[in-house]
Amino acid sequence: MAVLAVGLCTLDLVYAAAAAPGPDEKVQATAQEVAAGGPATGAAVAAAALGSPVTLVTALGTHPLAAVAAAEVRGRGVTVLDTTPSRTDPPAVSSAVVAADGRRSVVSVNAGGTSAEPPAELAGLAAAAGAVLVDGHHPRLALAAARAGRLVLLDGGSWQPVLPELLPLVDLAVCSSAFRVPGRDTAWASATVLQTAYGVPFVAVTAGPEPVRWWAGYRSGTVPVPRVAAVDTLGAGDAYHGALLHALAGCAVPVPVAAAVEALAYAAEVAAVRCASFGPRAWLDDPALATIMAESTSWRLPKR
């Protein structure tokens, strides 16, 4: 079933090094990769690799670097709807250093300074999609898609100004352990606020190798994460959300708790594969991913 990913697209320059450079220090990279990035973009690529027809709605423009990012995403089987086709400024360019222990350091302007208006066809695409993922980086696009979508997923990497308006439209929010609602000092306390103050029916928090914690009304629980020797954690959350997008497409709304928990476990398997390879795309050729896909051919979530 077709799915929609709405949000940020960057051009990522990714370097492998023994350690991230310190102040006033230069380091020699041992490898480098160039690919499109951003939460929605990474999720779109992952969902497409798992077998979903995917459209990415983002803001790029005509700059040569934007063309590189768009071509790379299209080369991964994702349809790209550029909402700023006449923009001439360069797109956001992210630089990331992945240390030997798999941890990463990232610098990016994200969507700062970019104003993207919803195109006429966005509402129809969202309404027809089996699931819609928003990352909130282009607020007007996120709100238009969430208002029209039948099942809306939020990639909650960090608090953003649009969230008070966006959250009441979300069916399932999966946040990182760094996510904080203003005035709350933990991701767990923030998850409670998403439910009680904003009415999000199902909220989960990922924490790297630690179990995923989830809340659904008065019910809560954890989902174990596969153990893996982490080589590169950059984009692991994007892979996780892409797997959720693929898994939940066409699921009943509200999402049954059992279905959501099963999807969280499936996404954890996919994200573990992502962490085992350096670079934003090498993991897509990992035999372990092919095994997950083969084993999931008979796997079904409760649908409509």
GUTORZA-721388 format. One line per field, with one value per residue (C-alpha): chain; residue in one letter; x, y, z negated; residue number from 0. Coordinates in Angstrom, 1 decimal. Each point is the difference from the previous one (the first is absolute). Layout:
ch	c(A,...)
aa	c(a,...)
x	c(X,...)
y	c(Y,...)
z	c(Z,...)
i	c(NUM,...)
//
This chain:
ch	c(A,A,A,A,A,A,A,A,A,A,A,A,A,A,A,A,A,A,A,A,A,A,A,A,A,A,A,A,A,A,A,A,A,A,A,A,A,A,A,A,A,A,A,A,A,A,A,A,A,A,A,A,A,A,A,A,A,A,A,A,A,A,A,A,A,A,A,A,A,A,A,A,A,A,A,A,A,A,A,A,A,A,A,A,A,A,A,A,A,A,A,A,A,A,A,A,A,A,A,A,A,A,A,A,A,A,A,A,A,A,A,A,A,A,A,A,A,A,A,A,A,A,A,A,A,A,A,A,A,A,A,A,A,A,A,A,A,A,A,A,A,A,A,A,A,A,A,A,A,A,A,A,A,A,A,A,A,A,A,A,A,A,A,A,A,A,A,A,A,A,A,A,A,A,A,A,A,A,A,A,A,A,A,A,A,A,A,A,A,A,A,A,A,A,A,A,A,A,A,A,A,A,A,A,A,A,A,A,A,A,A,A,A,A,A,A,A,A,A,A,A,A,A,A,A,A,A,A,A,A,A,A,A,A,A,A,A,A,A,A,A,A,A,A,A,A,A,A,A,A,A,A,A,A,A,A,A,A,A,A,A,A,A,A,A,A,A,A,A,A,A,A,A,A,A,A,A,A,A,A,A,A,A,A,A,A,A,A,A,A,A,A,A,A,A,A,A,A,A,A,A,A,A,A)
aa	c(m,a,v,l,a,v,g,l,c,t,l,d,l,v,y,a,a,a,a,a,p,g,p,d,e,k,v,q,a,t,a,q,e,v,a,a,g,g,p,a,t,g,a,a,v,a,a,a,a,l,g,s,p,v,t,l,v,t,a,l,g,t,h,p,l,a,a,v,a,a,a,e,v,r,g,r,g,v,t,v,l,d,t,t,p,s,r,t,d,p,p,a,v,s,s,a,v,v,a,a,d,g,r,r,s,v,v,s,v,n,a,g,g,t,s,a,e,p,p,a,e,l,a,g,l,a,a,a,a,g,a,v,l,v,d,g,h,h,p,r,l,a,l,a,a,a,r,a,g,r,l,v,l,l,d,g,g,s,w,q,p,v,l,p,e,l,l,p,l,v,d,l,a,v,c,s,s,a,f,r,v,p,g,r,d,t,a,w,a,s,a,t,v,l,q,t,a,y,g,v,p,f,v,a,v,t,a,g,p,e,p,v,r,w,w,a,g,y,r,s,g,t,v,p,v,p,r,v,a,a,v,d,t,l,g,a,g,d,a,y,h,g,a,l,l,h,a,l,a,g,c,a,v,p,v,p,v,a,a,a,v,e,a,l,a,y,a,a,e,v,a,a,v,r,c,a,s,f,g,p,r,a,w,l,d,d,p,a,l,a,t,i,m,a,e,s,t,s,w,r,l,p,k,r)
x	c(0.0,1.3,1.3,1.0,3.0,-0.1,2.9,3.7,2.4,3.7,3.2,2.1,3.8,0.8,3.6,1.4,2.7,1.6,-1.6,-1.8,2.4,0.4,0.4,2.5,0.8,0.1,-0.5,0.6,-3.2,0.3,-3.0,-2.7,-3.5,-2.3,-3.8,-3.3,-1.0,-2.5,-2.5,-2.8,2.4,1.7,-3.3,-1.2,3.1,-0.4,-3.7,0.7,2.7,-2.5,-2.4,-2.4,-0.7,1.1,-0.4,2.3,-1.4,2.7,1.7,3.0,0.1,2.3,3.4,2.5,0.4,-3.8,0.1,2.5,-2.1,-3.2,1.7,1.4,-3.4,-1.7,2.7,-1.2,-3.5,-1.6,-2.2,1.0,-2.6,2.0,-2.1,2.5,0.9,1.1,2.3,3.6,1.7,2.1,-1.8,1.0,3.3,0.7,3.5,0.3,3.0,-0.5,2.5,1.4,-2.6,-2.9,-0.9,-0.5,0.4,-2.1,-0.2,-2.9,-2.2,-3.0,-2.9,1.0,-1.0,-2.0,-3.7,-1.9,-3.7,-2.2,-0.6,-3.5,0.5,1.3,-3.4,-1.0,3.2,-0.3,-3.6,0.9,3.1,-0.1,2.0,1.6,3.3,0.8,3.2,-1.2,2.9,-2.3,-2.9,-2.6,0.7,-0.3,-3.3,-1.6,1.0,-1.0,-3.4,-0.7,1.7,-1.9,2.9,2.6,3.4,2.4,3.7,0.7,3.7,-0.2,-2.7,-1.0,-2.3,-2.6,-0.6,-2.8,-2.1,1.3,-0.2,-3.8,0.0,2.5,-1.0,3.3,3.1,3.4,2.5,3.7,1.4,1.2,-3.6,-1.2,-3.3,0.8,0.0,0.6,3.5,-0.4,-1.3,-2.3,-1.6,-0.4,-1.7,-2.6,-0.7,-0.4,-2.9,-1.6,0.4,-0.1,-2.0,2.5,-1.5,3.3,3.5,3.3,3.6,3.0,3.3,2.7,0.9,-2.5,-3.6,-2.6,-2.5,-3.6,-3.2,-3.6,-2.5,0.4,2.0,3.8,2.8,3.4,1.3,3.4,2.6,2.3,3.6,2.4,3.6,-0.7,2.1,-2.0,-3.1,-0.6,-3.5,-1.0,-3.0,-0.9,0.2,-2.2,-2.7,0.1,-0.6,-2.9,-1.4,0.2,-1.4,-2.9,-1.2,-3.7,-0.3,-3.3,-0.4,0.3,3.0,-0.6,2.5,1.1,0.6,2.0,2.2,0.6,1.0,2.4,1.8,0.2,1.4,2.6,1.3,0.3,1.8,2.4,1.1,0.5,2.4,2.2,1.4,1.8,-1.7,-3.6,-0.7,2.3,-2.4,-2.6,2.2,0.5,-1.2,-1.5,-2.5,-0.9,-0.6,-2.3,-1.9,-0.3,-1.2,-2.6,-1.7,-2.5,-0.1,-3.2,-1.3,-3.7,-1.3,-3.3)
y	c(0.0,3.5,2.1,3.7,1.5,3.8,2.0,0.8,-0.9,0.8,-0.9,-1.9,-0.3,-2.8,-0.8,-3.0,0.9,-1.4,2.8,3.3,2.9,2.1,3.8,1.3,-3.5,-1.7,-3.7,-2.3,-1.8,-3.7,0.0,2.3,-0.2,2.5,-0.5,1.7,0.3,1.4,-1.9,-0.2,-0.8,-2.8,-1.5,0.2,-1.8,-2.7,-0.5,-0.3,-2.6,-2.0,0.0,3.0,2.4,3.3,3.6,2.5,3.5,2.5,3.3,-0.1,2.4,0.3,0.4,-2.7,-1.4,-0.4,-1.9,-2.4,-0.7,-0.4,-2.3,-2.2,-0.4,-0.7,-2.6,-1.8,-0.4,3.0,2.5,3.5,2.9,3.2,2.8,2.8,-0.8,3.6,0.3,0.8,0.0,-3.1,-2.6,-0.8,-1.8,-2.2,-1.1,-3.0,-1.8,-3.6,-1.1,-3.5,-0.8,0.8,3.3,3.0,3.8,2.0,3.6,1.3,3.0,-2.4,1.9,3.4,2.9,-2.2,0.8,-2.9,0.4,-3.1,-0.8,-0.6,-3.8,-0.5,-0.5,-2.6,-1.9,0.0,-1.2,-2.9,-1.1,-3.0,2.0,3.4,0.8,3.6,1.3,3.6,1.7,1.7,1.0,0.9,-3.2,-2.1,1.6,-0.4,-3.6,-0.9,1.7,-2.2,-3.2,-2.9,-1.4,2.5,-0.9,2.6,-0.3,1.9,0.7,3.3,2.5,2.4,3.0,-1.6,-2.9,1.5,0.3,-3.2,-2.5,-0.1,-1.4,-2.8,-3.6,-1.4,2.0,-1.6,2.3,-0.2,-0.1,3.6,1.2,2.5,1.8,3.5,-0.1,-3.8,-1.4,-3.5,-1.7,-2.2,3.0,1.6,-3.1,0.3,3.6,-1.0,-2.2,2.0,3.5,-0.7,-3.2,-2.1,-3.6,-1.9,1.3,-1.8,1.1,-1.6,0.0,-1.6,-3.5,0.2,-1.3,2.2,1.3,0.6,1.4,-0.4,1.5,-1.9,-2.7,0.0,-2.4,-0.5,-1.6,-1.5,1.1,-2.5,0.1,1.0,1.3,3.6,1.2,3.1,1.3,3.0,-0.4,-2.9,1.9,0.8,-3.7,-0.8,2.5,-1.3,-3.5,1.2,1.9,-3.2,-2.3,2.2,0.9,-0.8,-0.9,0.7,3.4,0.4,-2.3,-3.1,-0.2,-3.5,1.2,3.0,-2.1,-2.6,2.8,1.4,-3.4,-0.3,3.5,-0.8,-2.9,2.2,2.8,-2.6,-0.9,3.7,0.3,-2.9,1.8,3.2,2.6,1.0,-2.7,-3.0,-1.6,-0.3,-2.8,-1.8,-3.6,0.4,2.5,-2.5,-2.6,2.3,0.8,-3.7,-0.9,2.8,-1.2,-1.9,2.7,2.0,2.7,0.4,2.2,1.9)
z	c(0.0,0.9,-2.8,-0.3,-1.8,-0.5,-1.2,0.2,2.8,-0.3,1.8,-2.5,-0.1,-2.3,-1.2,-1.9,-2.4,-3.2,-1.9,0.6,0.1,-3.1,-0.1,2.5,1.1,3.5,0.4,3.0,1.1,0.8,2.3,1.3,1.5,1.6,0.0,-0.6,-3.7,-2.4,-2.2,2.6,2.8,-1.9,-0.9,3.6,1.3,-2.7,0.7,3.7,-0.6,-2.0,2.9,-0.5,2.9,-1.6,0.8,-1.7,-0.3,-0.8,1.1,2.3,3.0,3.0,-1.6,1.3,-3.5,-0.3,3.3,-1.5,-3.0,2.0,2.5,-2.8,-1.6,3.3,0.7,-3.2,1.4,-1.7,1.9,-0.9,-0.1,-0.3,-1.4,0.7,3.7,0.7,-3.0,1.0,-3.4,-0.9,-2.1,-3.5,-0.1,-3.0,-1.1,-2.2,-1.6,-1.1,-2.6,-0.4,-2.7,2.4,-1.7,2.3,-0.1,2.4,1.2,2.1,0.5,0.6,1.5,-1.5,2.3,2.4,0.5,1.7,0.8,0.5,3.7,1.2,0.3,-3.5,-1.7,2.6,-0.4,-3.7,0.0,2.4,-1.9,-2.3,-2.5,-0.2,-1.8,-1.0,-1.5,-0.6,1.8,2.5,-2.2,2.7,1.9,-3.2,-1.1,3.5,0.2,-3.5,0.4,3.1,-1.0,-1.5,-2.0,-1.1,-1.5,-1.6,0.0,-3.2,0.1,-1.9,-1.1,2.8,0.0,2.2,-2.4,-2.1,3.1,1.6,-2.9,-0.3,3.6,-0.7,-0.5,-1.0,-1.2,-0.3,-1.7,-0.6,-3.6,0.6,0.6,-2.6,-0.4,-1.3,-3.8,-0.2,-0.7,1.4,3.1,-2.2,-1.6,3.4,1.3,-2.7,1.0,3.7,-1.1,-2.8,1.5,3.7,0.3,1.9,-0.4,0.2,-0.9,0.0,-0.9,1.5,-1.9,2.2,-1.2,-2.9,0.2,1.7,-2.5,1.0,-1.5,1.2,-2.4,-3.3,1.7,0.3,0.8,1.6,3.2,0.0,2.5,1.8,-1.1,2.7,0.1,1.0,2.9,0.9,-1.8,2.3,1.5,-2.2,-1.1,3.6,0.9,-3.1,1.1,3.6,-1.2,-2.1,3.0,2.1,-2.7,-1.0,3.5,0.2,-3.7,-1.8,-1.6,-2.9,0.2,-2.1,-2.8,1.0,3.5,-1.1,-2.3,2.7,2.4,-2.6,-0.3,3.8,0.3,-2.7,2.1,3.1,-2.0,-1.4,3.5,0.8,-3.0,1.2,3.1,0.7,2.2,0.7,2.7,-0.4,-2.4,2.7,1.6,-3.3,0.2,-3.4,1.4,2.8,-2.7,-1.9,3.2,0.9,-3.5,0.0,3.2,-2.2,-2.7,-0.1,-2.3,-0.7,2.9,0.5)
i	c(0,1,2,3,4,5,6,7,8,9,10,11,12,13,14,15,16,17,18,19,20,21,22,23,24,25,26,27,28,29,30,31,32,33,34,35,36,37,38,39,40,41,42,43,44,45,46,47,48,49,50,51,52,53,54,55,56,57,58,59,60,61,62,63,64,65,66,67,68,69,70,71,72,73,74,75,76,77,78,79,80,81,82,83,84,85,86,87,88,89,90,91,92,93,94,95,96,97,98,99,100,101,102,103,104,105,106,107,108,109,110,111,112,113,114,115,116,117,118,119,120,121,122,123,124,125,126,127,128,129,130,131,132,133,134,135,136,137,138,139,140,141,142,143,144,145,146,147,148,149,150,151,152,153,154,155,156,157,158,159,160,161,162,163,164,165,166,167,168,169,170,171,172,173,174,175,176,177,178,179,180,181,182,183,184,185,186,187,188,189,190,191,192,193,194,195,196,197,198,199,200,201,202,203,204,205,206,207,208,209,210,211,212,213,214,215,216,217,218,219,220,221,222,223,224,225,226,227,228,229,230,231,232,233,234,235,236,237,238,239,240,241,242,243,244,245,246,247,248,249,250,251,252,253,254,255,256,257,258,259,260,261,262,263,264,265,266,267,268,269,270,271,272,273,274,275,276,277,278,279,280,281,282,283,284,285,286,287,288,289,290,291,292,293,294,295,296,297,298,299,300,301,302,303)
//
